[in-house]
Amino acid sequence: MTVLPDDGLSLAAEFPDATHEQWQRLVEGVLRKSGKDASGEAAEDALSTKLEDGLITRPLYTTPETPADTGFPGFAPFVRGGTPAGGSASGWDVRQRHLGTDPARVNEAVLADLENGVTSLWLSLGQGGLPVEALSKALDGVYLDLAPLALDAGAEFAAAGRALLALYAERGVAPEDARAVLGADPLGHEARTGRPADTGTDSDPDPDSGLEAAVALAREAAAHWPGVRALSVDALPYHEAGGSAAQELGLSLATGVAYLRALTDAGLGIEAALGQLEFRYAATADQFLTIAKLRAARLLWARVAEACGAPAAGAQRQHAVTSPVMMTRRDPWVNMLRTTVACMAAGVGGADAVTVLPFDHELGLPDAFSRRIARNTSSVLLEESHLARVIDPAGGSYYVERLTSELADAAWEFFQTVERAGGLPAALRSGLVAERLAATWAERSAKLAKRREPITGVSEFPLLAEQLPEREAAPAAPSGGLPRVRRDEAYEALRARSDRHLEATGARPRIFLAALGTAAAHTARATFAANLFQAGGIQPVHDPVSVDAATAAAAYTASGADGTAVLCSSDALYEEQAEAVAAALRSAGATTVFLAGRPGTAAGAVDEYVFAGCDAVAVLSNVLDRMGVAQ
């Protein structure tokens, strides 16, 4: 029997330490084999991925020379969590959102949720939601001392907040047992609608009165309701307008600071003022960016609290919501996968409360099944995956720590830009915020159009024959301010054109796939072309499996294609057959012949090219135009 030495066994003891430079040389060798000549830092750059906000994901992360001081959970700077346990003992608060205007139906859904794993409720009131006076009916049978509430009432936040406080008193809920976020967010309302949440008259508007009403609500909560927070700092309007992670964080900071100024100016102490805010962020399917964003948000808010002289009170209360921007109307069941990843990232990132939007969110009001799947997403992650048993599980990852730090720096820079413009109210009214967010969305839209950012079930692997579930229309969301964008919007417009064509003619627009040679030669490009054109609602016809100059014309005619065909094969076969097959297709009535491959291949024989990285939205829009498909 071998006895180990007292200091244990080091499995790497006989191997010399590898250096970063040695790894770079190995990378250089791999790049040379792929035809890229790069060395040193350039070789590493070739494998890096550019993110928004000037951030870069490197291929390798090692021990930093000066590790960041992330502290301990529950202590400043709160990167690792706002409480010593990193969250509650049972994990995050499972918060279900409820839209709808019928209090009886909302009540039925609320009770079903609370009986099956939901731990708090997020209710929409006022315009587009429940009437404020119906709040009591919607909460009939709910134990208000056990079920925390979050309200979202837009411009009617003061009436809604006071209605809830009155309901607590009416039902005998002790002030120390009430847990709620009253949802006062006048700046968020202005971002959504373009109008201040004022309490003045139409002839004499007062843009500051909404903030004054929020302050009054906060003072009442701070004085009498210790478990109630009056204000929400909702960053979703900026996320939904196309903002980046750093912009979302920077604008949430600007909102929070504006509210702190108003609260302290009204006489609230800084600790009490900090305790009146809850922050709401989007959680996306980009898991690492979401984890870093939530950690960076706590770091940044701790910096604000420290500057205000209250570092110990700087723990940011966070509510994460799975991103509406990433949700799709087509193939909506894929949304279940997106929201699962986003929920996991929110939990790992340390969110205090998490809302998983139902998979049919973009189709209308959710049914009982989609609400059940939404709440069970958290249940599986908490009860079966045990995700909350480890405090800050991403902490210590060189990548996550560096991404957290770099994202915080970018967000702080944007926050300072807004402050130099006079603060968030001035930046909203001057158009600065809208301009910056629009520029970010334009860049991202270009990536989506070129499928550099793929959307499964929409821009990649679409299913034209799918039958979408039917849902009751959701109440109209507030509008008039910042736009609400969706990743799928450009492709959705193309698919809608195809749907209308199908309704009018009984058939979708068609394109003929002229595959040349054996399956080994054409399958990759035929699959690529089929996916591309289906993303625009165009039905590819790949029958027969292969054609040549002698059979192409008859096959094209039989396909019923609308004047368009695409050649699919290898470069070698293009050189041999493309010209003759294209001529045969034109003789049969094809007015446009595409080639799936590099531009310049078989030059003169074809009209246009489709290839990885082409502007798919522009190509598909032009093809539908040529086919006579109405806008």
Backbone torsions as a table, in degrees:
resi	resn	phi	psi	omega
1	MET	NA	129.1	-179.9
2	THR	-83.2	129.8	178.6
3	VAL	-101.2	124.1	-179.7
4	LEU	-74.4	147.5	175.7
5	PRO	-65.2	162.9	-176.1
6	ASP	-58.9	-31.7	-177.1
7	ASP	-86.7	11.1	175.5
8	GLY	82.6	-172.6	-176.9
9	LEU	-114.5	122.5	176.2
10	SER	-97.2	109.2	-174.7
11	LEU	-66.2	-19.9	-178.6
12	ALA	-102.6	12.7	-172.6
13	ALA	-61.9	-32.1	-175.5
14	GLU	-89.8	2.0	-178.0
15	PHE	-112.1	134.1	178.1
16	PRO	-70.2	152.0	177.6
17	ASP	-66.1	133.3	175.5
18	ALA	-82.4	143.0	-179.9
19	THR	-100.7	162.7	177.7
20	HIS	-62.4	-37.0	-179.3
21	GLU	-65.6	-37.5	177.3
22	GLN	-63.5	-40.9	178.1
23	TRP	-63.4	-41.1	179.2
24	GLN	-61.2	-38.9	179.4
25	ARG	-64.5	-36.7	176.2
26	LEU	-65.3	-38.9	177.3
27	VAL	-62.7	-41.8	179.0
28	GLU	-57.1	-41.4	-179.9
29	GLY	-64.1	-41.5	178.8
30	VAL	-65.3	-41.3	-179.9
31	LEU	-65.1	-38.5	178.9
32	ARG	-61.0	-38.6	179.2
33	LYS	-64.8	-25.8	179.2
34	SER	-96.0	8.7	175.5
35	GLY	88.1	12.5	179.8
36	LYS	-109.8	129.6	-178.8
37	ASP	-105.9	102.4	180.0
38	ALA	-147.8	149.2	-178.5
39	SER	-139.8	158.1	176.8
40	GLY	59.5	-132.9	-178.9
41	GLU	-61.7	-33.7	179.8
42	ALA	-63.1	-35.6	178.3
43	ALA	-65.4	-41.4	178.7
44	GLU	-68.7	-36.8	178.2
45	ASP	-62.0	-33.7	-178.5
46	ALA	-64.1	-24.2	179.8
47	LEU	-101.2	3.8	-179.0
48	SER	-86.6	157.9	-179.8
49	THR	-119.1	126.9	179.1
50	LYS	-84.1	130.3	175.6
51	LEU	-106.4	179.1	173.9
52	GLU	-69.4	166.6	175.7
53	ASP	68.4	18.7	179.5
54	GLY	76.4	9.2	179.6
55	LEU	-81.2	152.2	-179.8
56	ILE	-133.8	131.8	172.9
57	THR	-93.1	117.4	-178.8
58	ARG	-84.8	157.0	-180.0
59	PRO	-75.5	-17.9	-178.1
60	LEU	-144.8	134.2	175.7
61	TYR	-123.6	134.1	-179.8
62	THR	-127.3	-179.7	-177.8
63	THR	-57.1	122.0	179.3
64	PRO	-70.0	151.8	179.2
65	GLU	-63.9	-37.6	178.2
66	THR	-128.3	90.5	-178.9
67	PRO	-57.7	142.4	178.9
68	ALA	-69.4	144.5	177.7
69	ASP	-88.8	96.8	-178.1
70	THR	-91.2	-2.0	176.7
71	GLY	69.5	-154.3	-178.7
72	PHE	-123.6	154.9	178.0
73	PRO	-56.6	132.2	178.8
74	GLY	88.3	-0.7	-179.5
75	PHE	-129.8	150.8	-180.0
76	ALA	-55.2	139.5	8.5
77	PRO	-90.6	18.7	171.6
78	PHE	64.2	17.4	178.3
79	VAL	-59.4	-37.6	-173.7
80	ARG	-89.8	4.8	177.2
81	GLY	137.9	153.0	-176.8
82	GLY	-82.8	-13.2	179.0
83	THR	-129.2	160.0	179.5
84	PRO	-58.6	-25.2	178.0
85	ALA	-89.2	1.0	-178.3
86	GLY	73.5	3.0	-176.5
87	GLY	154.9	-170.2	178.6
88	SER	-76.1	163.5	-177.4
89	ALA	-61.8	-28.9	-177.6
90	SER	-100.7	10.7	179.7
91	GLY	101.6	-161.2	-177.0
92	TRP	-77.9	161.2	175.2
93	ASP	-74.0	120.7	-179.8
94	VAL	-86.3	101.7	-172.3
95	ARG	-106.7	116.4	-178.8
96	GLN	-98.0	136.4	179.8
97	ARG	-90.9	142.2	179.4
98	HIS	-129.3	115.2	173.2
99	LEU	-100.1	-177.6	178.6
100	GLY	108.2	156.6	-174.9
101	THR	-112.4	-9.6	-177.7
102	ASP	-92.7	111.1	-175.9
103	PRO	-62.6	-32.2	-179.9
104	ALA	-66.8	-43.0	-179.8
105	ARG	-70.3	-37.9	176.5
106	VAL	-63.3	-41.9	179.3
107	ASN	-61.3	-42.4	178.6
108	GLU	-60.5	-44.0	-179.9
109	ALA	-68.5	-38.8	179.8
110	VAL	-61.1	-46.4	-178.8
111	LEU	-66.2	-39.2	178.1
112	ALA	-63.3	-39.8	179.6
113	ASP	-65.7	-47.4	-176.3
114	LEU	-66.1	-27.2	179.1
115	GLU	-81.9	-6.7	-172.4
116	ASN	-135.3	39.7	168.9
117	GLY	111.7	-17.4	178.2
118	VAL	-74.1	139.1	-177.4
119	THR	-112.1	-10.7	173.0
120	SER	-155.2	163.7	-174.2
121	LEU	-120.1	143.3	176.7
122	TRP	-120.9	109.1	-172.8
123	LEU	-108.3	137.8	175.1
124	SER	-98.1	125.4	-179.2
125	LEU	-127.9	168.6	178.7
126	GLY	79.3	-150.0	-177.3
127	GLN	-58.9	123.0	-179.8
128	GLY	82.9	2.9	-180.0
129	GLY	-137.5	-158.4	177.8
130	LEU	-64.0	141.8	169.0
131	PRO	-61.1	139.3	-178.0
132	VAL	-56.2	-37.5	-177.8
133	GLU	-70.7	-11.4	179.8
134	ALA	-94.3	4.5	-176.6
135	LEU	-58.3	-43.5	-177.9
136	SER	-61.5	-42.2	-180.0
137	LYS	-66.3	-39.6	179.9
138	ALA	-65.4	-26.2	-178.6
139	LEU	-104.4	17.4	178.4
140	ASP	-61.6	129.0	179.7
141	GLY	86.0	-1.7	179.9
142	VAL	-90.8	129.5	176.4
143	TYR	-79.2	99.6	-172.3
144	LEU	-70.3	-16.0	175.9
145	ASP	-84.4	-8.0	179.7
146	LEU	-111.6	-30.5	-174.7
147	ALA	-104.6	106.8	175.4
148	PRO	-63.5	152.3	-178.0
149	LEU	-126.8	147.3	170.4
150	ALA	-128.7	129.0	-178.0
151	LEU	-105.8	148.5	175.3
152	ASP	-137.3	97.1	-171.9
153	ALA	-120.2	11.1	177.1
154	GLY	57.8	-130.5	-177.7
155	ALA	-70.5	-15.0	-177.4
156	GLU	-96.0	24.1	-174.8
157	PHE	-61.4	-36.1	-177.0
158	ALA	-66.5	-45.8	179.0
159	ALA	-64.6	-42.0	-179.0
160	ALA	-66.2	-43.9	-179.8
161	GLY	-61.7	-44.0	-179.1
162	ARG	-71.4	-29.9	175.8
163	ALA	-64.8	-39.1	178.3
164	LEU	-68.6	-43.1	178.6
165	LEU	-62.5	-37.5	177.1
166	ALA	-67.0	-36.3	178.5
167	LEU	-66.6	-38.2	174.6
168	TYR	-58.0	-47.9	-178.5
169	ALA	-64.1	-41.9	-179.0
170	GLU	-62.2	-37.3	-177.2
171	ARG	-94.3	8.9	173.9
172	GLY	73.5	26.3	177.5
173	VAL	-77.8	122.8	178.8
174	ALA	-64.2	140.6	-178.3
175	PRO	-52.9	-37.3	-178.3
176	GLU	-73.8	-13.8	179.5
177	ASP	-94.9	-13.9	-178.6
178	ALA	-75.0	132.2	177.2
179	ARG	-129.5	115.8	-176.9
180	ALA	-159.9	158.9	167.3
181	VAL	-120.3	114.8	-173.0
182	LEU	-74.9	-15.1	169.6
183	GLY	81.3	19.0	176.3
184	ALA	-68.6	118.5	-178.7
185	ASP	-150.0	68.3	-175.7
186	PRO	-60.1	-34.4	179.6
187	LEU	-73.2	-35.0	174.4
188	GLY	-64.3	-38.7	176.9
189	HIS	-63.3	-42.6	179.0
190	GLU	-64.2	-37.7	177.2
191	ALA	-63.4	-39.1	-179.4
192	ARG	-70.6	-42.3	-168.4
193	THR	-107.8	-16.0	-175.5
194	GLY	78.5	6.8	-178.3
195	ARG	-127.6	136.6	175.1
196	PRO	-62.3	147.1	177.0
197	ALA	-80.6	66.3	-172.7
198	ASP	-89.9	158.3	177.0
199	THR	-110.2	15.4	176.7
200	GLY	-81.7	-166.4	179.8
201	THR	-101.7	166.5	179.3
202	ASP	-60.3	-34.8	-178.7
203	SER	-84.5	-18.7	-178.7
204	ASP	-137.8	67.6	-177.3
205	PRO	-69.0	150.0	179.2
206	ASP	-127.9	97.8	-174.4
207	PRO	-64.2	-18.3	-179.4
208	ASP	-93.9	-8.4	-173.6
209	SER	-69.6	-29.7	176.8
210	GLY	-62.8	-42.0	177.9
211	LEU	-66.5	-37.6	178.1
212	GLU	-64.4	-39.3	178.3
213	ALA	-66.1	-37.7	177.9
214	ALA	-65.4	-40.2	178.4
215	VAL	-63.9	-42.7	179.7
216	ALA	-61.6	-40.5	178.4
217	LEU	-65.2	-40.4	179.7
218	ALA	-65.9	-39.9	179.6
219	ARG	-64.3	-39.5	177.8
220	GLU	-64.8	-43.8	179.5
221	ALA	-64.0	-45.0	-178.4
222	ALA	-63.5	-32.8	-176.1
223	ALA	-81.1	-32.6	-169.5
224	HIS	-126.4	-16.4	-173.3
225	TRP	-129.5	87.2	-172.3
226	PRO	-63.8	-23.7	-179.7
227	GLY	-98.8	12.0	-176.6
228	VAL	-111.4	131.5	172.7
229	ARG	-107.2	133.6	-174.0
230	ALA	-86.8	-33.6	-169.2
231	LEU	-111.8	140.6	170.9
232	SER	-108.4	134.5	171.0
233	VAL	-103.9	93.9	-172.0
234	ASP	-94.4	112.1	178.7
235	ALA	-89.4	-3.0	-178.8
236	LEU	-61.0	-36.2	178.1
237	PRO	-57.2	-32.6	-178.8
238	TYR	-81.3	-36.7	173.5
239	HIS	-63.5	-45.0	-177.7
240	GLU	-72.1	-14.7	175.3
241	ALA	-89.1	4.9	176.9
242	GLY	99.1	10.8	-177.3
243	GLY	-69.8	154.9	177.2
244	SER	-80.7	174.9	178.2
245	ALA	-62.4	-43.1	-179.5
246	ALA	-67.2	-38.0	177.6
247	GLN	-66.8	-40.4	177.0
248	GLU	-60.1	-45.4	179.1
249	LEU	-66.5	-45.7	-178.3
250	GLY	-61.2	-40.5	-179.5
251	LEU	-74.3	-29.7	174.9
252	SER	-67.7	-39.2	175.8
253	LEU	-61.4	-45.2	-179.3
254	ALA	-62.2	-38.2	177.2
255	THR	-65.5	-48.9	-179.2
256	GLY	-59.7	-41.5	179.8
257	VAL	-66.1	-39.5	177.5
258	ALA	-61.0	-40.9	179.4
259	TYR	-69.4	-39.3	177.5
260	LEU	-60.5	-42.9	179.2
261	ARG	-59.5	-46.0	-177.6
262	ALA	-66.2	-40.2	-178.3
263	LEU	-67.6	-45.2	-179.3
264	THR	-71.4	-33.8	175.7
265	ASP	-62.6	-28.2	-179.4
266	ALA	-86.1	2.3	174.8
267	GLY	106.6	-2.6	178.3
268	LEU	-76.4	139.3	175.0
269	GLY	-67.6	158.3	-174.6
270	ILE	-63.7	-38.4	178.8
271	GLU	-64.0	-43.5	178.9
272	ALA	-65.1	-39.9	179.7
273	ALA	-63.7	-45.0	177.9
274	LEU	-60.1	-34.5	-179.3
275	GLY	-75.4	-3.6	-179.8
276	GLN	-96.0	1.1	-174.2
277	LEU	-112.4	139.3	166.4
278	GLU	-125.5	136.9	-176.7
279	PHE	-103.8	139.4	-179.7
280	ARG	-119.2	125.8	-178.7
281	TYR	-127.3	158.4	175.5
282	ALA	-87.0	138.8	173.0
283	ALA	-111.4	123.5	-175.7
284	THR	-108.4	177.0	178.3
285	ALA	-77.8	-3.8	170.4
286	ASP	-82.3	90.8	-167.6
287	GLN	-62.6	-43.5	-176.4
288	PHE	-68.8	-38.4	179.1
289	LEU	-66.5	-37.7	177.9
290	THR	-66.0	-44.6	177.9
291	ILE	-58.6	-48.2	-178.8
292	ALA	-65.2	-36.2	-178.3
293	LYS	-64.0	-44.5	-179.7
294	LEU	-67.8	-38.2	177.6
295	ARG	-67.4	-41.8	178.9
296	ALA	-65.1	-36.2	179.4
297	ALA	-60.4	-42.6	179.2
298	ARG	-67.5	-38.8	177.8
299	LEU	-61.4	-44.5	-178.1
300	LEU	-67.1	-42.7	-178.7
301	TRP	-68.7	-32.7	175.0
302	ALA	-63.6	-35.0	177.1
303	ARG	-65.2	-40.6	177.4
304	VAL	-63.7	-45.9	-179.5
305	ALA	-62.0	-38.9	177.9
306	GLU	-63.9	-42.1	178.7
307	ALA	-64.6	-26.7	179.2
308	CYS	-86.3	-1.0	178.4
309	GLY	86.6	16.7	-179.2
310	ALA	-134.9	61.2	-175.7
311	PRO	-60.6	-33.1	-177.6
312	ALA	-72.7	-17.1	-178.5
313	ALA	-100.5	14.9	-172.7
314	GLY	-91.5	14.8	177.4
315	ALA	-70.5	119.4	-176.8
316	GLN	-84.6	126.3	173.9
317	ARG	-81.9	122.7	-171.7
318	GLN	-119.2	135.7	172.3
319	HIS	-118.7	113.9	179.8
320	ALA	-100.0	136.7	179.7
321	VAL	-124.0	130.5	178.4
322	THR	-60.3	135.7	-167.7
323	SER	-58.7	123.6	171.7
324	PRO	-67.6	-28.2	-176.7
325	VAL	-63.7	-34.1	-176.3
326	MET	-82.2	-11.9	-176.5
327	MET	-74.0	141.6	-177.4
328	THR	-116.1	154.5	175.2
329	ARG	-85.9	-35.5	178.0
330	ARG	-86.6	147.2	-178.5
331	ASP	46.0	54.3	-171.9
332	PRO	-64.4	-19.2	-179.0
333	TRP	-65.6	-24.3	175.6
334	VAL	-64.1	-23.7	177.4
335	ASN	-59.4	-27.7	177.4
336	MET	-61.3	-38.2	179.1
337	LEU	-69.9	-42.4	179.6
338	ARG	-61.5	-46.5	-176.5
339	THR	-70.0	-28.6	176.5
340	THR	-65.2	-45.9	178.5
341	VAL	-63.5	-43.2	-178.8
342	ALA	-64.9	-40.3	178.8
343	CYS	-64.6	-42.5	177.3
344	MET	-59.9	-45.2	-179.3
345	ALA	-63.7	-39.2	178.8
346	ALA	-63.6	-41.8	178.9
347	GLY	-66.1	-45.4	178.8
348	VAL	-64.3	-34.7	-179.8
349	GLY	-74.2	-9.9	174.0
350	GLY	95.8	20.3	178.2
351	ALA	-62.2	142.2	178.8
352	ASP	-78.9	-35.9	178.1
353	ALA	-133.9	143.7	-178.8
354	VAL	-132.4	129.2	173.0
355	THR	-110.9	122.6	174.4
356	VAL	-98.1	116.9	178.5
357	LEU	-71.5	140.9	178.5
358	PRO	-61.1	152.7	-175.0
359	PHE	-64.1	-22.5	-179.1
360	ASP	-98.0	21.1	-175.6
361	HIS	-53.0	-39.9	-176.3
362	GLU	-81.9	-6.2	-179.3
363	LEU	-96.4	-17.1	-178.9
364	GLY	145.5	-154.9	179.6
365	LEU	-70.5	136.2	-177.8
366	PRO	-70.6	152.1	173.3
367	ASP	-95.0	-177.8	-176.0
368	ALA	-62.9	-36.6	-179.0
369	PHE	-65.5	-46.7	-177.0
370	SER	-68.4	-34.1	175.0
371	ARG	-66.1	-37.7	179.4
372	ARG	-64.2	-44.3	178.8
373	ILE	-63.3	-38.4	-178.8
374	ALA	-63.1	-48.0	-178.2
375	ARG	-71.8	-33.1	-179.6
376	ASN	-71.6	-18.3	175.8
377	THR	-59.7	-48.3	176.7
378	SER	-65.5	-39.4	-177.7
379	SER	-60.8	-42.9	179.8
380	VAL	-64.6	-45.1	-178.3
381	LEU	-65.6	-34.7	-178.7
382	LEU	-82.9	-47.3	-171.0
383	GLU	-90.0	-29.1	-177.6
384	GLU	-105.7	-38.2	178.3
385	SER	-89.8	-11.8	176.9
386	HIS	55.2	40.6	-173.2
387	LEU	-66.3	-26.0	-175.6
388	ALA	-90.9	2.9	-177.2
389	ARG	-77.5	-15.4	179.8
390	VAL	-113.1	130.1	177.4
391	ILE	-77.3	127.9	176.6
392	ASP	46.5	62.8	-175.5
393	PRO	-61.7	-22.6	178.8
394	ALA	-85.9	-11.1	-179.3
395	GLY	-60.6	136.4	-178.6
396	GLY	94.5	-16.8	174.0
397	SER	-66.6	123.4	-178.5
398	TYR	-57.0	-40.7	-179.1
399	TYR	-65.4	-51.0	-176.8
400	VAL	-63.3	-41.8	-179.4
401	GLU	-64.1	-41.1	-179.5
402	ARG	-70.9	-40.5	178.7
403	LEU	-64.0	-40.0	176.5
404	THR	-58.4	-47.1	-178.2
405	SER	-65.9	-45.7	-177.9
406	GLU	-67.8	-38.0	177.9
407	LEU	-66.5	-39.9	177.4
408	ALA	-62.0	-40.8	178.9
409	ASP	-63.3	-44.7	-179.8
410	ALA	-64.9	-40.0	179.7
411	ALA	-66.5	-41.2	179.4
412	TRP	-63.4	-38.2	178.3
413	GLU	-63.3	-42.5	179.1
414	PHE	-68.6	-39.1	175.9
415	PHE	-57.2	-43.8	179.4
416	GLN	-65.6	-33.9	176.0
417	THR	-60.7	-43.7	179.2
418	VAL	-66.2	-41.2	179.7
419	GLU	-64.5	-38.7	178.4
420	ARG	-65.8	-24.5	178.9
421	ALA	-82.5	3.1	178.3
422	GLY	107.4	8.5	-178.2
423	GLY	96.0	171.8	-173.6
424	LEU	-62.2	-44.5	179.6
425	PRO	-55.5	-44.3	179.7
426	ALA	-67.8	-39.3	-179.2
427	ALA	-66.5	-35.1	175.7
428	LEU	-67.0	-45.4	-173.4
429	ARG	-76.1	-23.4	178.4
430	SER	-84.0	-12.4	-177.9
431	GLY	91.8	-1.7	-178.7
432	LEU	-59.2	-47.1	-177.9
433	VAL	-62.7	-48.6	-178.9
434	ALA	-60.0	-40.3	-178.8
435	GLU	-64.7	-45.4	-178.6
436	ARG	-66.8	-42.8	-179.7
437	LEU	-66.4	-38.3	179.6
438	ALA	-64.2	-38.7	178.8
439	ALA	-64.8	-40.6	178.3
440	THR	-64.7	-42.9	-179.2
441	TRP	-67.6	-34.5	178.3
442	ALA	-62.4	-41.6	177.6
443	GLU	-64.5	-42.4	-179.6
444	ARG	-69.3	-36.7	178.9
445	SER	-60.5	-36.6	178.0
446	ALA	-64.3	-39.3	177.6
447	LYS	-66.5	-40.1	178.4
448	LEU	-65.6	-41.2	-179.8
449	ALA	-64.0	-34.8	179.7
450	LYS	-90.2	3.5	178.9
451	ARG	61.4	24.1	170.6
452	ARG	-69.8	-28.5	170.6
453	GLU	-112.8	96.9	-173.6
454	PRO	-75.8	152.6	175.1
455	ILE	-123.5	104.1	-176.7
456	THR	-62.3	131.6	-178.8
457	GLY	87.0	-7.1	-179.3
458	VAL	-124.6	-71.1	178.1
459	SER	-89.5	-17.7	175.3
460	GLU	-128.1	135.4	177.2
461	PHE	53.7	49.1	177.0
462	PRO	-71.7	157.1	-179.7
463	LEU	-122.2	99.1	-174.8
464	LEU	-67.8	-27.6	-175.4
465	ALA	-87.6	5.0	-176.0
466	GLU	-64.6	150.1	173.5
467	GLN	-110.1	111.5	-177.3
468	LEU	-74.4	142.3	175.4
469	PRO	-65.8	145.0	178.8
470	GLU	-92.4	135.3	-178.7
471	ARG	-134.1	150.3	173.2
472	GLU	-66.4	138.6	-178.2
473	ALA	-61.6	137.7	176.8
474	ALA	-79.0	154.7	175.7
475	PRO	-57.6	146.4	180.0
476	ALA	-62.0	133.7	179.3
477	ALA	-76.9	153.0	176.5
478	PRO	-55.9	142.4	-177.9
479	SER	-144.7	176.3	178.9
480	GLY	110.8	-14.1	179.2
481	GLY	-110.2	-124.4	178.1
482	LEU	-64.2	146.0	-179.9
483	PRO	-70.6	162.9	171.8
484	ARG	-112.0	111.9	-177.1
485	VAL	-103.7	159.6	175.5
486	ARG	-136.1	145.1	-178.5
487	ARG	-60.6	-31.3	-172.8
488	ASP	-90.8	2.9	-166.3
489	GLU	-61.6	-40.0	-179.4
490	ALA	-66.7	-41.7	179.4
491	TYR	-73.3	-32.3	177.7
492	GLU	-63.4	-38.0	177.9
493	ALA	-63.8	-38.3	177.9
494	LEU	-68.3	-43.7	179.8
495	ARG	-64.9	-35.3	178.5
496	ALA	-64.5	-38.5	175.6
497	ARG	-60.5	-44.0	179.1
498	SER	-63.5	-40.8	179.6
499	ASP	-61.7	-43.7	179.4
500	ARG	-64.7	-36.5	177.4
501	HIS	-64.6	-40.4	178.5
502	LEU	-62.9	-43.1	179.6
503	GLU	-65.1	-35.7	-176.3
504	ALA	-80.2	-34.3	-172.1
505	THR	-115.4	-15.0	-177.3
506	GLY	86.4	1.0	180.0
507	ALA	-147.6	151.1	174.7
508	ARG	-80.9	156.6	172.4
509	PRO	-59.8	143.0	-173.8
510	ARG	-123.9	149.2	173.2
511	ILE	-130.3	141.3	-178.6
512	PHE	-92.9	128.4	175.5
513	LEU	-93.6	106.6	179.4
514	ALA	-92.5	91.8	-177.7
515	ALA	-87.0	131.4	-176.9
516	LEU	-108.4	136.0	174.6
517	GLY	81.3	-161.6	-176.4
518	THR	-74.6	167.0	177.7
519	ALA	-59.7	-36.8	179.1
520	ALA	-61.7	-32.0	-177.4
521	ALA	-80.4	-35.1	-170.9
522	HIS	-113.0	-11.4	-171.7
523	THR	-59.6	-45.6	-176.1
524	ALA	-59.8	-48.3	-177.2
525	ARG	-76.7	-29.4	175.5
526	ALA	-67.4	-40.1	177.0
527	THR	-64.7	-42.6	177.7
528	PHE	-59.1	-48.3	-177.4
529	ALA	-65.7	-40.1	179.6
530	ALA	-62.1	-44.3	178.2
531	ASN	-63.1	-43.0	-177.9
532	LEU	-60.5	-51.0	-174.5
533	PHE	-73.6	-30.5	175.1
534	GLN	-66.0	-28.2	177.2
535	ALA	-60.6	-23.6	176.7
536	GLY	-101.7	11.6	179.0
537	GLY	79.7	16.9	-178.9
538	ILE	-98.8	125.2	-176.2
539	GLN	-82.0	116.4	175.9
540	PRO	-79.6	138.1	177.3
541	VAL	-113.6	110.3	-179.0
542	HIS	-114.3	74.9	-178.3
543	ASP	-154.3	117.6	8.5
544	PRO	-77.2	177.2	-177.2
545	VAL	-62.0	-36.2	-178.7
546	SER	-143.7	145.7	178.2
547	VAL	-130.7	166.6	171.4
548	ASP	-139.3	-171.0	-175.8
549	ALA	-62.2	-29.0	-177.2
550	ALA	-80.1	-26.8	-174.6
551	THR	-110.2	-10.5	-172.6
552	ALA	-63.5	-41.7	-175.7
553	ALA	-63.6	-46.8	-179.5
554	ALA	-65.2	-40.1	-179.9
555	ALA	-65.7	-39.3	178.7
556	TYR	-63.5	-45.0	-180.0
557	THR	-61.4	-42.2	-179.0
558	ALA	-68.9	-22.9	-175.8
559	SER	-72.3	-23.7	-175.8
560	GLY	73.3	20.4	-178.4
561	ALA	-64.0	149.4	-177.0
562	ASP	-94.2	61.8	172.9
563	GLY	80.0	8.1	-173.4
564	THR	-136.6	140.7	176.6
565	ALA	-141.1	160.3	178.1
566	VAL	-136.4	128.4	177.4
567	LEU	-81.8	135.9	-178.4
568	CYS	-134.2	115.6	177.0
569	SER	-174.5	-164.1	178.3
570	SER	-87.8	162.4	178.6
571	ASP	-59.7	-37.7	-178.8
572	ALA	-63.7	-45.0	179.7
573	LEU	-71.0	-29.4	174.3
574	TYR	-59.6	-43.4	-179.6
575	GLU	-61.6	-34.7	-176.7
576	GLU	-83.5	-38.8	-166.4
577	GLN	-122.1	-16.1	-170.5
578	ALA	-57.0	-45.7	-175.7
579	GLU	-62.3	-45.9	-177.5
580	ALA	-69.6	-41.0	-179.3
581	VAL	-68.2	-40.9	177.9
582	ALA	-60.7	-41.1	178.2
583	ALA	-63.1	-40.2	179.0
584	ALA	-64.9	-40.1	178.9
585	LEU	-64.3	-40.8	179.1
586	ARG	-66.1	-36.3	179.4
587	SER	-64.8	-23.0	-179.9
588	ALA	-92.9	0.9	175.7
589	GLY	114.9	-0.3	178.0
590	ALA	-71.0	125.3	-179.8
591	THR	-96.5	-19.6	177.6
592	THR	-134.7	125.6	177.4
593	VAL	-118.0	117.4	175.5
594	PHE	-91.5	161.0	170.0
595	LEU	-128.3	129.4	177.9
596	ALA	-85.8	102.4	-178.2
597	GLY	161.8	-170.9	-175.7
598	ARG	-66.3	135.8	175.5
599	PRO	-56.0	138.5	-178.7
600	GLY	100.8	-17.3	177.0
601	THR	-67.5	134.5	-179.2
602	ALA	51.1	45.3	-177.9
603	ALA	-56.7	135.3	-179.7
604	GLY	91.6	-20.9	-178.2
605	ALA	-88.9	-26.2	-176.5
606	VAL	-123.8	167.5	-177.1
607	ASP	-92.2	-43.0	-175.9
608	GLU	-146.9	171.5	-177.3
609	TYR	-127.4	147.5	168.0
610	VAL	-122.6	136.4	-173.2
611	PHE	-158.0	163.0	178.2
612	ALA	-61.1	123.3	-178.4
613	GLY	98.5	-3.5	176.0
614	CYS	-71.9	160.8	178.3
615	ASP	-76.9	92.2	-174.1
616	ALA	-62.5	-40.0	-178.6
617	VAL	-62.9	-44.0	179.2
618	ALA	-65.4	-43.4	179.6
619	VAL	-61.0	-48.6	-176.3
620	LEU	-67.0	-38.7	177.9
621	SER	-62.6	-43.7	178.9
622	ASN	-64.6	-39.8	179.5
623	VAL	-64.4	-44.2	178.0
624	LEU	-62.3	-38.4	176.7
625	ASP	-60.6	-46.4	-178.5
626	ARG	-65.7	-30.0	178.7
627	MET	-79.5	-5.0	179.9
628	GLY	78.9	22.0	179.1
629	VAL	-80.6	126.0	-174.1
630	ALA	-66.0	150.0	176.3
631	GLN	-66.3	NA	NA
